[in-house]
Amino acid sequence: MQVVVQAQVPSRSWLVLVMAAGSVQPGTPAHSSTFKVDYAVNPPRRRILVVDDEPDMLFMTRLFIEQAFPGVHVDTAETGPDALRLLEKSTYDAVVSDYRMPKMDGLEFLMQAAARIPADRRILMTAYADRNLQQRAREAGLAFIEKGGDPQNVVDAVGRALGP
């Protein structure tokens, strides 16, 4: 006989715990060896962080990503320092950041995020692209897209960052 327990965890993914009846004695804590987690039922949600000081652009970028990747959770921040605080609390699969922002520019933010997010999952976008900025972003291994153009560019860059 098996007992199936469903529990919602902080990442809002559902885990299904399957335990053989009698494997956990009453009054004793369950050990990790007493159950298995079946992620195939409902795999963990992927998470994206979008950073932009322009609320309208932040909203639209979030909307494009959510429509293109159903089930992806998108968090937003309006400054680099706010985004760094989110990175301390949560794990993200990719980060999209505007370049020109107050307090900290997007390139500096993405460089500080390097310890938590691999370069190929960090995306810098700007409406003020120049060769120097593009070169610096490429040298850091960041994806680089122009802001305000075709929304498909954002979707494509996030798709490459998330992989298959």
C-alpha positions in Angstrom: 0.0 0.0 0.0 1.2 3.5 -0.8 0.3 6.8 0.8 0.4 9.8 -1.5 0.7 13.3 0.0 0.6 16.5 -2.0 2.1 19.7 -0.6 2.6 23.2 -2.0 6.1 24.5 -1.4 7.4 28.1 -1.5 8.3 28.0 -5.2 4.6 27.3 -5.8 5.4 24.0 -7.4 3.5 20.9 -6.3 5.5 18.0 -5.0 4.0 14.5 -4.7 5.5 12.4 -1.9 5.0 8.7 -2.2 5.8 6.7 0.9 5.4 3.0 1.4 3.0 2.4 4.3 4.8 1.4 7.4 8.2 2.9 6.4 7.7 5.8 8.8 7.0 4.9 12.4 4.6 7.1 14.3 6.4 9.6 16.5 9.6 9.5 14.5 10.7 12.1 12.0 10.6 11.2 8.3 14.0 10.9 6.7 14.8 11.8 3.1 15.3 8.1 2.3 11.7 7.3 3.3 10.2 9.1 0.3 10.8 10.1 -3.2 9.8 13.3 -5.0 8.1 12.9 -8.3 8.8 16.1 -10.3 7.4 14.6 -13.4 3.9 15.2 -12.2 4.4 19.0 -11.8 8.0 20.1 -12.5 9.3 23.1 -10.5 8.3 26.5 -12.1 11.0 28.4 -13.9 11.7 31.8 -12.5 12.7 35.0 -14.4 13.8 38.3 -12.9 13.1 41.5 -15.0 14.8 44.8 -13.9 13.8 48.1 -15.4 13.2 51.6 -13.9 10.4 52.3 -16.4 7.1 50.8 -15.0 5.5 50.5 -18.4 8.5 48.7 -19.9 8.7 46.5 -16.9 5.0 45.5 -17.2 5.3 44.9 -21.0 8.5 42.8 -20.7 6.9 40.7 -18.0 3.7 40.3 -20.1 5.7 39.2 -23.2 7.7 36.6 -21.1 4.6 35.2 -19.4 2.7 34.9 -22.6 5.6 33.2 -24.4 6.4 30.8 -21.6 3.2 29.7 -19.8 3.9 28.6 -16.3 7.1 30.7 -15.9 7.0 32.9 -12.8 8.3 36.5 -13.4 9.5 38.8 -10.6 10.3 42.4 -11.2 12.4 45.1 -9.7 12.9 48.8 -10.5 16.5 49.2 -9.4 19.7 47.1 -9.3 19.9 47.2 -5.5 16.2 45.9 -5.3 17.0 43.2 -7.8 20.1 42.1 -5.8 17.9 41.8 -2.7 15.6 39.5 -4.7 18.5 37.4 -5.8 19.5 36.9 -2.2 16.1 35.5 -1.4 15.2 33.5 -4.5 16.8 31.5 -7.3 16.2 32.5 -10.8 16.7 30.7 -14.1 17.4 34.0 -16.0 17.6 37.7 -15.5 16.7 40.5 -18.0 17.9 44.0 -17.1 17.7 47.4 -18.6 21.0 49.3 -18.8 20.2 52.9 -17.9 18.7 52.9 -14.4 19.2 55.1 -11.3 21.4 53.9 -8.4 23.1 51.2 -10.4 23.3 50.6 -14.2 22.2 47.3 -15.6 25.7 46.2 -16.6 27.0 46.7 -13.0 23.9 44.9 -11.6 24.4 41.9 -14.0 28.1 41.8 -13.1 27.2 41.6 -9.4 24.6 38.9 -10.2 27.4 36.8 -11.7 27.8 34.7 -8.6 24.1 33.6 -8.7 23.3 33.5 -12.4 25.6 32.1 -15.2 26.5 34.6 -17.9 24.5 32.9 -20.6 21.4 33.5 -18.5 22.0 37.2 -17.9 20.5 39.5 -20.5 21.2 43.2 -20.9 18.8 45.4 -22.9 19.0 49.0 -23.7 17.5 51.7 -26.0 20.9 53.5 -26.0 23.2 50.9 -27.5 26.6 51.9 -28.5 29.6 49.8 -29.7 31.5 50.3 -26.4 28.5 49.0 -24.3 27.9 46.1 -26.7 31.6 45.2 -26.5 31.6 45.3 -22.7 28.5 43.1 -22.5 29.9 40.6 -24.9 33.2 40.4 -23.0 31.2 39.6 -19.9 29.4 36.9 -21.8 26.0 38.5 -21.5 23.3 38.4 -24.1 22.6 41.8 -25.5 19.3 43.0 -27.0 18.0 46.4 -28.0 15.1 47.7 -26.0 11.9 49.0 -27.6 12.3 47.0 -30.8 10.5 43.8 -31.7 9.3 42.1 -28.5 10.3 38.8 -30.1 13.9 39.7 -29.4 13.2 39.6 -25.6 11.3 36.3 -26.0 14.1 34.8 -28.1 16.8 35.9 -25.7 14.9 34.4 -22.7 14.2 31.2 -24.6 18.0 30.8 -25.3 18.7 31.5 -21.6 16.2 28.9 -20.4 17.3 26.3 -22.9 15.2 23.2 -23.8 
